Amino acid sequence: MPAPDPADQPRRTAYLPPRAAKARKLILRSQLGRGWIVASVVFGLVILAAGGLYLARAGRPGPPWVRVAALEALPAGAVTEAPGASRTARQALAGQVVVVDRRGGELRAFLAAPGPCPVAAAGAGFARPCTGERWDADGTPAAGKTAPPLRRRPAVLARGDLYVLPG
């Protein structure tokens, strides 16, 4: 059988010399070409565009979080009832109002059924004075009351706005 002709062998574009085997370095014998340069530029632009979109959102949570109100509309150290800020927010909140408690240096949000008057602070808990409904600090109806419970929901502040996770 005749020996293969070296001219018939495919030309290697890369090889692994014995000294580089330990470091796993691949030695290239030819230039990569324009395709590699174009691909790296395209991937770089995609990464820049994604970063720009992320920064443009500026940390605001997306759906299903709902914007309730600006922080200036919710005084510190008080209980405030806030309706949904937009039509889609009211749909997401299913006709409920958000009771925001900013007492004690923390922010808590509860969902409640709308009533003839707003929910207000009553000691450590809440009350709707015109109907006589009362709740404890965690939103459970006070003893002897038949009011529906206030449902605590996750809340987050982002760029001066309050967002609530309905559910």
Buried (B, 14 or more C-beta within 10 A) or exposed (E): EEEEEEEEEEEEEEEEEEEEEEEEEEEEEEEEEEEEEEEEEEEEEEEEEEEEEEEEEEEEBEEEBBBBBEBEEBEEEEBBBBBBBEEEBBEBBEEBBBBBBBBEEEBBBBBBBEBEEBBBBBEEBBBBEEEEBBBBBEBEBBEEBEBEBBBBBEBBEBEEBBBBBBE
